[in-house]
Amino acid sequence: MSGCLTVVGLGPGDDRFLTPEARKALASAQALYGYGPYLDRVPLRDGQARNPSGNRVEGTRAQVALAHAASGAHVAMVSGGDPGVFAMAAAVCGEIEDGPEAWRALDLRIVPGITAMLAVAAKAGAPLGHDFCAISLSDNLKPWELIERRLDAAASGGFVIAFYNPISTARPWQLGQAFARLGHHLSPTTPVIFGRAVGRDDEAITVTTLDKAAETPADMATLVIVGSPETRVVTRNGQTPLVYSPRMTAPVSA
């Protein structure tokens, strides 16, 4: 019996964001692995084993799931949002690279999902309508100095920037530091979008400006989008502002 490991993106919130391909992969798996709160979003099925684990054991989680699949089982690894964006697909690929030859022979499938950046952008309008990038503000796996260099490069290059992992109890200062650094390159009136828990019952979208962004509450359930010099805000009576980045950019002067 040949095994299979499918890495499944659950999207940002409830199951209306789940793709038909993801739904099918979850239903057909003999065993599920994943971060506990993500597994809680998958309906219970008779005869399907569930293996929850903590937030900082991605490598171990991937190893156990790969070993299970290599034994001949059909296994699904769940991941919030899209599994290829700061998530489990890279962890699985890394363990395959460093692991036994049997893991390289596995049938590996990666099922995409709607990442938080896209979900927040859709709620706000079209802030990603032109060139953009995504940066994780967590320095658990890379030095803060590298994050600072990337912030400088992205802002000076005119990119809209999406911040993943913007702040946590262990990292309460980094988001404010990031805003301060962007202030060296961008106007104080640059639009900033805070999208918290998009796709869930308690979702909230806040549109502010760079000079006031540090005053806006955020947590690990928040995705932050910082506009470029081209990003516009359209006010609408009685409705939330519409934030968009025009598809056409003015020519760069010599």
BAFI-3210 file (N, C-alpha, C; in Angstrom, 3 decimals, decimal comma, padded with zeros to 6 digits):
// residues 254
n [1|2|3|4|5|6|7|8|9|10|11|12|13|14|15|16|17|18|19|20|21|22|23|24|25|26|27|28|29|30|31|32|33|34|35|36|37|38|39|40|41|42|43|44|45|46|47|48|49|50|51|52|53|54|55|56|57|58|59|60|61|62|63|64|65|66|67|68|69|70|71|72|73|74|75|76|77|78|79|80|81|82|83|84|85|86|87|88|89|90|91|92|93|94|95|96|97|98|99|100|101|102|103|104|105|106|107|108|109|110|111|112|113|114|115|116|117|118|119|120|121|122|123|124|125|126|127|128|129|130|131|132|133|134|135|136|137|138|139|140|141|142|143|144|145|146|147|148|149|150|151|152|153|154|155|156|157|158|159|160|161|162|163|164|165|166|167|168|169|170|171|172|173|174|175|176|177|178|179|180|181|182|183|184|185|186|187|188|189|190|191|192|193|194|195|196|197|198|199|200|201|202|203|204|205|206|207|208|209|210|211|212|213|214|215|216|217|218|219|220|221|222|223|224|225|226|227|228|229|230|231|232|233|234|235|236|237|238|239|240|241|242|243|244|245|246|247|248|249|250|251|252|253|254]
n.u [000,857|000,684|001,636|000,402|000,865|-000,910|-000,842|-002,856|-004,497|-006,495|-007,639|-008,556|-010,582|-013,832|-015,518|-016,458|-014,452|-013,010|-011,657|-013,119|-011,295|-009,661|-011,551|-012,239|-009,775|-009,445|-011,624|-010,999|-008,732|-006,983|-005,824|-005,307|-003,105|-001,841|-001,637|-003,286|-005,616|-006,209|-006,861|-009,199|-010,989|-011,751|-014,268|-015,296|-014,768|-015,909|-013,707|-011,432|-008,248|-006,984|-004,392|-003,292|-000,986|001,451|002,234|004,880|006,259|006,720|008,562|008,858|006,184|005,854|007,695|006,566|004,130|005,047|006,387|004,212|002,725|004,573|004,346|002,263|-000,184|-002,896|-002,504|-003,307|-002,071|-002,947|-003,162|-003,310|-004,781|-002,967|-000,959|001,582|002,483|004,352|003,989|002,979|003,789|006,428|007,841|007,326|008,531|011,189|011,774|011,530|013,698|015,864|015,385|014,794|015,214|012,817|010,873|011,138|010,092|007,410|003,966|003,321|001,182|000,153|-002,283|-003,695|-004,757|-006,800|-004,890|-004,254|-003,491|-004,736|-007,411|-007,826|-007,185|-009,272|-011,469|-010,936|-010,796|-008,898|-006,049|-003,795|-003,541|-001,456|002,142|003,378|004,497|005,192|005,989|007,172|007,069|008,123|010,930|011,746|012,802|014,568|016,987|016,343|017,657|017,796|015,103|014,728|016,318|014,892|012,461|013,309|014,100|011,706|009,965|011,361|011,373|008,794|006,763|003,597|003,101|002,583|002,170|002,828|002,450|002,557|002,820|003,268|002,888|005,458|006,857|006,419|007,227|008,010|006,283|005,661|008,258|008,727|006,859|007,944|010,375|009,516|008,518|010,690|010,802|008,254|005,249|003,592|000,860|000,355|-001,752|-002,814|-003,841|-005,533|-006,369|-008,234|-008,790|-010,132|-012,752|-013,868|-016,247|-015,677|-014,384|-012,574|-011,992|-009,743|-008,944|-006,295|-003,663|-000,121|001,224|-000,377|-000,581|000,815|-000,664|-002,832|-004,553|-003,248|-002,742|-001,658|-003,592|-003,943|-003,557|-001,552|-001,588|000,419|000,264|001,530|003,265|001,474|-001,003|-004,461|-007,206|-010,631|-013,235|-016,477|-019,835|-021,243|-020,144|-017,361|-014,068|-012,724|-009,924|-007,341|-004,810|-003,747|-003,601|-001,950|001,124|002,770|005,317|008,807|010,849|013,813]
n.v [-001,199|002,143|005,189|008,541|012,010|014,860|018,299|020,669|023,690|025,625|028,077|031,439|031,535|030,519|027,576|028,404|029,438|027,303|025,364|023,278|021,219|021,093|020,338|017,779|016,449|016,475|014,931|012,414|011,560|009,305|009,986|012,971|015,705|018,525|021,942|022,459|024,357|024,735|022,168|021,904|023,227|021,488|019,276|016,513|013,117|009,794|007,188|008,514|009,462|011,956|014,223|016,485|019,219|021,491|025,040|025,585|023,432|022,608|021,181|018,670|017,849|017,584|015,517|013,302|013,018|012,479|010,048|008,461|008,525|007,283|004,717|003,756|004,999|007,295|010,549|013,741|016,986|019,789|023,322|026,730|029,333|029,651|026,850|027,214|029,728|031,128|028,805|025,321|023,835|024,422|023,513|020,762|020,138|020,749|018,788|016,510|016,881|016,556|014,101|010,467|008,352|007,156|009,052|010,863|009,443|009,476|010,152|013,341|015,998|019,330|021,416|024,390|027,324|030,132|032,781|034,893|037,487|037,929|037,645|039,784|041,940|041,770|042,422|045,088|046,367|046,892|046,809|045,430|045,812|046,544|046,126|044,119|042,821|040,302|040,118|038,469|039,460|038,104|037,193|034,688|032,769|034,092|036,778|039,968|042,102|041,413|041,532|044,292|045,245|044,252|045,590|048,230|047,922|047,128|049,280|051,474|050,626|050,936|049,083|047,732|046,440|043,491|042,466|039,580|037,709|039,926|040,812|039,748|038,338|037,754|039,334|042,309|044,776|044,929|045,524|048,263|049,249|048,526|050,148|052,651|052,506|052,300|054,821|056,387|056,264|056,527|058,517|060,167|059,949|057,612|054,909|052,403|049,166|047,228|043,979|041,924|038,616|037,834|036,329|035,083|035,100|037,313|039,175|042,118|045,165|047,760|050,937|053,105|055,555|055,762|057,349|057,055|054,421|052,881|053,198|051,593|048,722|045,366|041,844|038,374|037,381|039,210|040,709|042,927|045,495|047,670|050,499|051,648|054,533|055,012|054,078|054,501|056,043|055,838|057,633|056,835|057,536|056,525|054,005|051,704|052,924|052,660|051,042|051,117|050,146|051,672|050,170|051,264|052,973|056,057|057,312|056,874|059,532|060,801]
n.w [000,000|-000,978|000,507|001,194|001,541|002,153|002,160|003,470|002,876|004,958|004,654|005,849|007,820|008,657|007,250|004,776|003,289|002,483|-000,090|-002,709|-003,413|-001,133|000,781|-000,138|000,147|002,930|003,717|002,713|004,018|006,191|008,548|010,424|010,877|012,690|013,921|016,963|017,265|014,542|013,657|015,092|013,530|011,578|010,622|012,682|011,803|011,517|012,379|011,623|012,489|014,704|015,237|017,133|017,735|019,216|018,679|017,989|016,960|014,361|012,729|014,025|013,939|011,160|010,642|012,013|010,669|008,067|008,487|009,196|006,802|005,153|006,027|004,671|004,939|004,210|004,704|006,042|006,406|008,120|007,591|008,443|006,444|003,469|002,773|001,781|002,459|004,745|006,305|006,747|004,453|003,633|005,871|005,738|003,256|003,888|005,808|004,233|002,520|004,301|005,384|005,420|002,475|001,786|002,313|000,244|-001,812|-001,415|-002,253|-002,504|-001,936|-002,292|-001,263|-002,142|-000,262|000,785|001,610|004,507|003,791|001,295|001,997|003,815|002,149|000,268|001,853|002,361|-000,073|-002,769|-002,108|-002,925|-005,591|-007,225|-007,431|-004,745|-001,531|000,977|004,388|007,209|010,535|012,616|014,501|015,157|013,447|011,870|011,846|013,426|012,255|009,560|008,882|009,153|007,021|004,876|005,189|004,657|001,967|000,700|001,202|000,081|-002,498|-003,338|-002,823|-001,829|001,413|003,189|006,482|008,183|011,250|013,164|015,828|019,205|022,530|023,368|021,635|021,784|020,764|018,106|015,912|016,200|015,910|013,282|011,922|012,563|011,203|008,543|008,335|007,661|004,957|003,853|003,434|006,195|005,899|004,589|003,756|006,097|006,815|009,165|009,629|011,474|012,522|010,173|008,400|010,532|013,279|014,872|013,269|012,225|010,551|010,249|009,091|008,862|009,196|008,512|010,430|012,642|013,091|014,996|017,252|017,021|018,073|017,907|017,286|017,224|015,586|013,685|010,497|008,787|006,415|004,688|002,764|-000,460|-001,908|-003,945|-003,169|-002,607|-000,790|-000,712|000,426|001,730|002,190|005,181|004,977|005,198|004,405|001,070|000,040|-002,282|-004,660|-007,502|-010,762|-012,610|-012,556|-011,952|-014,196|-013,396|-012,552|-014,139]
ca.u [000,000|001,496|001,102|000,256|000,740|-001,498|-000,778|-004,120|-004,763|-007,865|-008,138|-008,375|-011,636|-014,743|-015,364|-016,838|-013,208|-012,374|-011,871|-013,596|-010,160|-009,268|-012,607|-012,116|-008,560|-009,694|-012,589|-010,440|-007,549|-007,149|-005,328|-005,057|-002,096|-001,838|-001,740|-004,552|-006,748|-006,571|-007,575|-010,533|-011,863|-012,089|-015,322|-014,951|-015,257|-015,739|-012,578|-010,308|-007,412|-006,602|-003,132|-002,965|000,294|001,608|002,496|006,295|006,846|006,410|009,454|008,471|004,870|006,064|008,378|005,629|003,171|005,751|006,610|002,914|002,418|005,515|003,901|001,196|-001,437|-003,241|-002,407|-003,464|-001,517|-003,708|-002,430|-004,165|-004,524|-002,339|000,139|002,873|002,796|004,765|003,189|003,476|004,346|007,884|008,348|007,279|009,570|012,487|011,990|011,769|015,074|016,823|014,946|015,138|014,863|011,412|010,027|011,193|009,289|005,994|003,055|003,116|000,281|-000,045|-003,563|-003,658|-005,880|-006,819|-004,039|-004,821|-003,212|-005,756|-008,706|-007,886|-007,213|-010,609|-012,369|-010,618|-010,904|-007,891|-004,731|-002,742|-003,796|-000,183|003,209|003,321|005,305|004,780|007,111|006,858|007,814|008,662|012,372|012,041|013,547|015,509|017,366|015,621|018,409|017,389|013,764|014,892|016,817|013,802|011,525|013,894|014,087|010,330|009,393|012,044|011,035|007,421|005,856|002,659|003,711|001,717|002,883|002,367|003,023|002,992|003,080|002,864|003,269|006,923|007,434|005,466|007,794|008,502|005,393|005,919|009,572|008,580|006,197|008,901|011,364|008,851|008,340|011,842|010,642|006,880|004,519|002,789|-000,531|000,252|-002,809|-002,467|-005,035|-005,441|-007,439|-008,156|-009,701|-010,972|-013,354|-014,456|-017,356|-015,195|-013,490|-012,610|-011,097|-009,482|-008,109|-005,692|-002,505|001,151|001,595|-001,239|-000,701|001,353|-001,676|-003,922|-004,310|-003,002|-002,261|-001,228|-004,694|-004,040|-002,728|-001,408|-001,159|000,897|000,187|002,661|002,938|000,389|-002,249|-005,474|-008,345|-011,864|-014,224|-017,839|-020,773|-021,880|-019,496|-015,928|-013,317|-012,259|-008,486|-006,877|-003,567|-004,028|-002,810|-000,962|002,003|003,397|006,710|009,877|011,611|015,259]
ca.v [000,000|003,353|006,261|009,867|013,132|016,044|019,488|021,305|025,038|025,766|029,438|032,282|031,523|029,375|026,659|028,961|029,725|026,037|025,016|021,900|020,299|020,920|019,586|016,391|015,889|016,256|013,842|011,123|011,216|008,391|010,655|014,404|016,298|019,975|022,786|022,144|025,216|024,516|020,890|022,103|023,764|020,404|018,447|015,153|012,050|008,470|006,400|009,366|009,825|013,372|014,332|017,896|019,545|022,899|026,029|025,741|022,105|022,301|020,151|017,389|017,497|017,116|014,226|012,259|012,826|011,824|008,651|007,791|008,348|006,304|003,374|003,365|005,689|008,553|011,498|015,158|017,972|021,018|024,560|027,892|030,115|028,857|026,126|027,634|031,104|031,113|027,746|023,965|023,210|024,567|022,624|019,396|020,013|020,729|017,478|015,549|017,071|016,065|012,823|009,219|008,271|006,767|010,247|011,470|008,616|009,618|010,988|014,582|016,942|020,565|021,990|025,801|027,941|031,593|033,290|036,036|038,702|038,080|037,822|041,149|042,849|041,738|043,147|046,514|046,912|046,283|047,390|044,677|045,942|046,699|045,300|043,987|041,747|039,865|039,988|038,060|040,251|037,228|036,933|033,351|031,970|034,954|037,897|041,224|042,959|041,053|042,098|045,728|045,465|043,976|046,703|049,349|047,621|047,101|050,626|052,328|050,118|051,269|047,943|047,531|045,424|042,771|041,946|038,408|037,584|041,295|041,123|038,704|038,650|037,688|040,332|043,421|046,025|044,889|046,180|049,702|049,506|048,419|051,364|053,753|052,371|052,654|056,271|057,031|056,143|056,742|059,651|059,857|059,677|056,327|054,078|051,153|048,359|046,162|043,009|040,944|037,463|037,859|035,034|034,558|035,913|038,540|039,877|043,581|045,855|049,142|051,669|054,259|056,068|055,300|058,112|056,652|052,964|052,291|053,324|050,678|047,400|044,228|040,631|037,377|037,124|040,395|040,868|044,358|045,878|049,053|050,912|052,277|055,931|055,057|053,553|055,536|055,768|056,449|057,710|056,529|057,896|055,439|052,728|051,731|053,445|051,725|051,218|050,407|050,574|051,689|049,246|052,054|053,787|057,181|057,040|057,322|060,618|060,524]
ca.w [000,000|-001,033|001,328|000,604|002,472|001,539|003,013|003,092|003,358|005,437|004,504|007,033|008,826|008,673|006,122|003,480|002,573|002,147|-001,491|-002,899|-003,387|000,266|001,457|-000,569|000,744|004,353|003,885|002,318|004,821|007,315|009,754|010,294|011,744|012,598|015,110|017,578|016,881|013,139|013,589|015,651|012,480|010,652|011,221|013,090|010,935|012,116|011,921|011,207|013,638|014,767|015,977|017,338|018,370|019,555|017,634|017,649|016,730|012,968|012,213|014,615|013,383|009,789|010,682|012,429|009,587|006,960|008,856|009,123|005,388|004,591|006,425|003,760|005,242|003,563|005,805|005,702|007,327|007,934|007,777|008,277|005,242|002,409|003,417|001,257|002,869|006,156|006,915|006,892|003,252|003,661|006,919|005,206|002,223|004,544|006,430|003,143|002,054|005,285|005,930|004,720|001,058|001,664|002,321|-001,095|-002,719|-001,086|-003,038|-001,744|-002,596|-001,535|-001,682|-001,746|000,443|000,753|002,681|005,226|003,034|000,265|002,649|004,340|001,006|-000,320|002,745|002,346|-001,428|-003,642|-001,803|-003,604|-007,015|-007,937|-006,860|-003,293|-000,946|002,311|005,320|008,568|011,525|013,655|014,412|015,695|012,472|011,138|012,716|013,249|011,342|008,203|008,710|008,936|005,657|003,940|005,304|003,917|000,537|000,208|001,233|-000,896|-003,827|-003,688|-002,684|-000,732|002,271|004,118|007,650|008,910|012,603|013,448|017,233|020,150|023,911|023,449|020,725|021,818|020,273|016,738|014,968|016,309|015,331|011,827|011,454|012,673|010,131|007,289|008,335|007,013|003,508|003,406|003,986|007,388|005,526|003,882|004,352|006,771|007,082|010,157|009,485|012,572|012,535|008,980|008,153|011,762|013,781|015,499|012,366|012,275|009,620|010,633|008,144|009,506|008,470|009,078|011,624|013,753|013,089|016,218|018,307|016,725|018,674|017,009|017,931|016,238|014,669|012,838|009,304|008,546|005,067|004,591|001,378|-001,137|-002,229|-004,930|-002,612|-002,417|000,079|-001,209|001,501|001,293|003,245|005,899|004,738|005,443|003,254|000,059|-000,128|-003,466|-005,305|-008,934|-011,560|-013,350|-011,725|-012,675|-014,580|-012,504|-013,164|-014,254]
c.u [000,886|000,821|001,063|000,177|000,224|-001,458|-001,913|-004,242|-006,224|-008,454|-008,072|-009,422|-012,513|-014,718|-015,886|-015,607|-012,501|-012,682|-012,427|-012,462|-009,711|-010,286|-012,505|-010,901|-008,760|-010,618|-011,976|-009,246|-007,906|-006,739|-005,050|-003,992|-002,207|-001,821|-003,160|-005,728|-007,156|-007,316|-009,000|-011,522|-012,312|-013,151|-014,815|-015,552|-014,958|-014,535|-011,367|-009,527|-007,012|-005,400|-002,751|-001,604|000,390|002,063|003,945|006,988|006,603|007,264|009,089|007,129|005,020|006,718|007,411|004,623|003,812|005,991|005,310|002,532|003,311|005,141|002,743|-000,118|-001,639|-003,420|-002,623|-002,863|-002,263|-002,847|-003,415|-003,817|-004,062|-001,120|001,517|003,298|003,067|004,081|003,813|004,100|005,869|008,503|008,375|008,374|010,962|012,789|012,194|013,208|016,084|016,518|015,338|014,623|013,386|010,487|010,028|010,325|007,790|005,250|002,727|002,240|000,107|-001,277|-003,620|-004,907|-005,795|-005,991|-004,626|-004,626|-004,299|-007,129|-008,869|-007,978|-008,607|-011,617|-012,168|-010,825|-009,953|-006,503|-003,578|-002,894|-002,566|000,876|003,165|004,262|004,749|006,024|006,572|007,712|008,350|010,154|012,722|012,952|014,478|015,821|016,577|016,341|018,046|015,993|013,863|015,376|015,708|012,724|012,021|013,777|012,670|009,726|010,047|011,758|009,597|006,440|004,805|003,205|002,651|002,575|002,151|003,059|003,467|003,409|002,632|003,278|004,785|007,606|006,537|005,942|008,024|007,593|005,592|007,254|009,516|007,918|007,162|009,930|010,750|008,641|009,515|011,685|009,274|006,261|003,747|001,348|-000,695|-000,821|-002,250|-003,772|-004,705|-006,641|-007,307|-009,224|-010,643|-011,465|-013,963|-015,533|-016,896|-014,260|-013,668|-011,590|-010,976|-008,565|-007,609|-004,539|-001,226|001,509|000,762|-001,282|-000,224|000,359|-002,812|-003,632|-004,124|-002,553|-001,908|-002,352|-004,878|-003,086|-002,726|-000,938|-000,811|000,931|001,498|002,327|001,780|-000,968|-003,203|-006,550|-009,545|-012,872|-015,617|-018,799|-021,412|-021,257|-018,004|-015,198|-012,890|-010,780|-008,037|-005,552|-003,797|-003,092|-001,743|-000,200|002,623|004,833|007,695|010,688|013,091|016,020]
c.v [001,240|004,466|007,579|010,891|014,335|017,181|020,406|022,692|025,203|027,140|030,193|032,127|030,304|028,638|027,202|029,330|028,454|025,677|023,595|020,880|020,038|020,082|018,093|015,721|015,591|015,058|012,475|010,684|010,239|009,026|012,115|014,829|017,809|020,643|022,652|023,023|025,082|023,202|021,022|022,634|022,695|019,521|017,045|014,136|010,700|007,762|007,200|009,807|011,287|013,498|015,806|018,070|021,050|023,751|026,072|024,405|021,662|021,171|018,770|016,916|016,936|015,738|013,093|011,970|012,125|010,344|007,851|007,524|007,296|004,874|002,888|004,081|006,905|009,598|012,904|016,008|019,276|022,224|025,710|028,643|029,248|028,161|026,531|029,021|031,120|029,978|026,374|023,351|023,292|023,654|021,180|019,193|019,953|019,390|016,395|015,661|016,426|014,647|011,625|009,215|007,928|007,977|010,937|010,713|008,761|010,434|012,208|015,529|018,157|021,257|023,445|026,241|029,443|032,107|034,577|037,341|038,969|038,316|039,245|042,150|042,911|042,494|044,663|047,153|046,199|046,882|046,672|044,758|046,152|045,889|045,298|042,880|041,409|039,638|039,500|038,874|039,401|037,024|035,597|032,560|032,804|036,165|039,163|042,151|042,667|041,599|043,588|046,026|045,244|045,054|047,907|049,131|047,689|048,498|051,530|051,884|050,368|050,128|048,196|046,354|044,810|042,202|040,733|038,391|038,959|041,547|039,931|039,126|038,663|038,747|041,570|044,688|046,069|045,583|047,692|050,088|049,453|049,669|052,557|053,700|052,735|054,161|057,026|057,070|056,597|057,957|059,241|059,502|058,393|055,459|052,792|050,443|047,308|045,241|041,944|039,872|037,462|036,445|034,396|035,522|037,255|039,337|041,388|044,137|047,302|049,767|052,929|054,753|055,691|056,049|057,733|055,131|052,329|052,346|052,306|049,298|046,321|043,045|039,622|036,965|038,252|040,303|042,353|044,580|047,356|049,431|051,454|053,747|056,073|054,685|054,691|055,065|056,542|056,439|057,489|056,782|056,654|054,079|052,850|052,271|052,315|052,021|050,446|050,982|050,524|050,759|049,988|052,943|054,893|056,829|057,579|058,373|060,298|061,256]
c.w [000,000|-000,250|000,591|001,724|001,699|002,544|002,554|003,709|003,717|005,153|005,822|008,118|008,736|007,337|004,791|002,641|002,121|000,693|-001,603|-002,862|-001,956|001,019|001,135|000,079|002,225|004,573|003,613|003,163|005,940|008,632|009,444|011,309|011,627|013,953|015,657|017,164|015,415|012,971|014,122|014,610|011,485|011,301|011,571|012,131|011,595|011,502|011,501|012,449|013,553|015,691|016,119|017,985|018,549|018,399|017,180|017,429|015,282|012,410|012,730|014,061|011,975|009,763|011,012|011,315|008,400|007,263|008,768|007,661|004,750|004,967|005,558|003,972|004,355|004,659|005,268|006,809|007,093|008,270|007,613|007,004|004,090|002,995|002,926|001,676|004,368|006,912|006,678|005,647|003,248|004,720|006,435|004,169|002,840|005,194|005,378|002,646|002,995|005,775|005,096|003,279|000,864|001,639|000,958|-002,088|-002,475|-002,136|-002,170|-002,560|-001,699|-002,103|-001,220|-001,006|000,322|001,913|003,272|004,471|001,994|000,877|003,180|003,194|000,392|000,544|002,641|000,979|-002,362|-003,371|-002,480|-005,115|-007,859|-007,181|-005,327|-002,838|000,423|003,156|006,663|009,533|012,674|013,433|015,063|014,766|011,611|012,015|012,397|012,278|009,887|007,906|008,422|007,518|004,638|004,009|004,510|002,412|-000,029|000,154|000,192|-002,319|-004,227|-003,595|-001,604|000,081|003,180|005,237|008,204|010,276|013,133|014,884|018,082|021,549|024,060|022,588|020,688|021,112|018,767|015,722|015,001|015,711|013,815|011,261|011,490|011,544|008,777|007,182|007,738|005,496|003,000|004,092|005,238|007,048|004,710|004,533|004,965|007,140|008,134|009,949|010,545|012,423|011,341|008,671|009,382|012,273|014,337|014,599|012,485|011,291|010,072|009,596|008,835|008,645|009,214|010,361|012,844|013,945|014,384|017,366|018,139|017,313|017,611|017,843|016,846|015,292|013,666|011,664|008,982|007,110|005,076|003,112|000,839|-001,356|-003,214|-004,343|-002,256|-001,438|-000,442|-000,070|000,925|002,449|003,865|005,699|005,044|004,220|002,321|-000,196|-001,367|-003,950|-006,808|-009,709|-012,360|-012,396|-012,567|-013,033|-013,552|-013,192|-013,139|-013,161]
res [m|s|g|c|l|t|v|v|g|l|g|p|g|d|d|r|f|l|t|p|e|a|r|k|a|l|a|s|a|q|a|l|y|g|y|g|p|y|l|d|r|v|p|l|r|d|g|q|a|r|n|p|s|g|n|r|v|e|g|t|r|a|q|v|a|l|a|h|a|a|s|g|a|h|v|a|m|v|s|g|g|d|p|g|v|f|a|m|a|a|a|v|c|g|e|i|e|d|g|p|e|a|w|r|a|l|d|l|r|i|v|p|g|i|t|a|m|l|a|v|a|a|k|a|g|a|p|l|g|h|d|f|c|a|i|s|l|s|d|n|l|k|p|w|e|l|i|e|r|r|l|d|a|a|a|s|g|g|f|v|i|a|f|y|n|p|i|s|t|a|r|p|w|q|l|g|q|a|f|a|r|l|g|h|h|l|s|p|t|t|p|v|i|f|g|r|a|v|g|r|d|d|e|a|i|t|v|t|t|l|d|k|a|a|e|t|p|a|d|m|a|t|l|v|i|v|g|s|p|e|t|r|v|v|t|r|n|g|q|t|p|l|v|y|s|p|r|m|t|a|p|v|s|a]
***
